[in-house]
Amino acid sequence: MAWDTEGTRRRLKDAATAEFAEYGREGTTMTRIAERAGINKERLYSYYGDKNALWEIVLTDELDRLASAVALTGAGLDDVGEFAGATYDYHAAHPELGRLLQWEGLTRGPAADGERRSAHYREKVERFAQAQRDGVLDPELDPAHLVFALIALAAWWQTVPQLAELITGVGGDDLDERARRRAFVVDAARRLAAAR
């Protein structure tokens, strides 16, 4: 019987993603990842190396998925709103990403795949800056701060769901509330970025 190498790698990475999201890099063990995947721990090491290497792979892959799913197709006000809305949708469907990013921030070490991630965000910032020069977006806003604010506006609902529920009185599992939150994110993003 042939060994399903790709299936094994995927199960191990899925298990690692869940463990890292729940316990962070420091609190996760390779033994628990292997047990969660139902695979021998030695195979985990042979595929991914040590825990730090696996952490980098997991976080980088999760962020690559986000970047693929949430494209900024333009920099007009509708695009800014839809960028924020798509970011909201992605985080709502993948709440583990917010937890992984929080754990990364808590370690205060260098960001996983920092150079490539920085280049990705600098490209977004430059597109916003160009839209400001073109008179489409408010030129008085720092474009880097604007990109960060839009991502925070969209993602924070799932990053601290308990706070959202305490403030709104409704949980994020309520589909009507989720739609209201998304509509708010899109509208607020457009208003925030609008040229005055």
N, C-alpha and C positions, 0 to 999 in steps of 0.2 A: 504494500500500500504506500502510495506517495505521500510525503508530508506536505501539508498545505502551508508553505512558508509565508505567503502573503496574508493568508487568513490568520495565522499565528501572530504575525507582526501587528496586524490591525487590532486583534483582541488585546494584545499586550499594551498597545498605545491607547486604546479606549479605556482600559483599566487604569493606566497611568494618569490619563486625563481626569478621570473621576476621582482618583485618590489625591492627586495634586490639588484639584479644586476643593476637595473637602478638608485636607490637612496641610496644604502648602508643601513646599519643597522640603523644609526641615522636618515636618511631622510625618511625611510619607516614608514608608519602608519598601524596599524592593521585594521583600517577602510578601507583604500585603498586596502589592501589584500583581505578583505572580499568582497568588492565591485567588485574587479576584478574577483573573483571566483564566484560571484553571490550567495553568501551564507551569512547567518546571522553572524554578528561579534561575538555574544556570542558563537556560535558553534566553531568558530575559537579558542577562548580562551579555550573552554572545551576540544578540541582536542590537542592543542599544548601549552597551558599555555601562558606565556607572550612573548613579542617580542624577548627577548634575547634567550629564550629557542628555539623558532622557528628558529632564525638565526643559532644557533648551529646545529639544525636538518638539515636545508637546506644545509649548507656548508658541514657537515659531509656526508650527502647522495650524494652530488655532487662529493665529493672526492672519496667516495666508488665506484661510477660509473666509475670514471677515473681509479682507481686502478684495477677494474675488466676488463676494456677494454684495458688497456695498461700493459700487463704483460712483465716482463723481463725474457725471457725463458732461457737465458744463459748470458755469459758475454764476448763472442767473439766479434770481430769487426763487423761482420754481425749483431749480436744481438744488439750491441750498436747502430748501425745505424738504425735498425728496431725499437728499443725502441724509439729513437728520432723521427722516421717517424710516428710511431703509436701515439706518444704524439702530434705531429703536427696535425695529422688527427683528433684526439679527440678534440683538442682545436678549430680547424676549424669548426667542427660540433657543438660544444658547446661553443660559444664565451662568454656566460654568466659566465662560470667558471672563466675566467681571470678577469672579472669585479668583481666577488665576492671576489676573492683573493686580488685584489687591494683594495677593500673597507676594507677587514680584515686588511691589512697592514696599511691603513690610520688611523685606530682606535687606533693602537699601544697598544692594550690590549692583553691579552693572546690569543693564537691561539685556534680556536674551536677544541675540541677533540685533543688537543696538544699531550698528552702522546701517544695515539694510532698512530697518524700521525707520530710522531717522530720515533716510533718503526718501522713503515713501511719504512721510508726513511733510517734508520740505517741499515735495512736488505739489501737494495739496495747498500748502501755504502760498506757494508762488502763483498757483491758479487763482486763489482768492485775491492776492495782491494785484494780479493783472486785471481782475474784474473791478477792483477798486480804481485802478488807473483808467479803466474804461468808463467809469461813472456808474457801474451797475450796483456795486456794493458800497457801503458807507466807508469813505476813505479815512475817517478819523479813528477807526478801530484797528488795533494791531492785528494783522491777518493771522499770525500764529495764535494769538489769544482767541480769535474768532473760531478758528478750527478746533481748538481745545474746548471752547465753550459749547460748540455744537455737539461734539462727541459726548461731553459730560451731560448736556441737556437730554440727549437721547439715551445714554447708557445708565445713568444713575438710578432710574426707576427700578431696574433689575439688580443693580449692585447693592442697594439698600432697600429691598422690598418692604421690610417692616416699617421703615420711615414713611414710605409712600402710603402704606395702608393706614398708619397712624394719622397722617395729615388728611388723606382723602376719605377715610372711613370705609374704603372698599379695597379688597385684595386684588392683586394682579391677575388672578385666575379668572376673574369675571370678564367675559369677552367684551361686553359693552364698555366697561371701564377701560379695558386695554385699548379699544378703539378711540375712546375719548382722550386717553393719554397720548396716543399717536397723533391724533389731530392737533392737540395742543403743541406737541413737539414741532410738528411741521409749521404751524402758524407762528409759533414763537421764534423759530429759526429764521423764517422769512422777515419777521418784524425786526429782529435783532440786527440782521445783516443789511436791511434796506438802506439805500442812500437817502440821506436826509434832505 
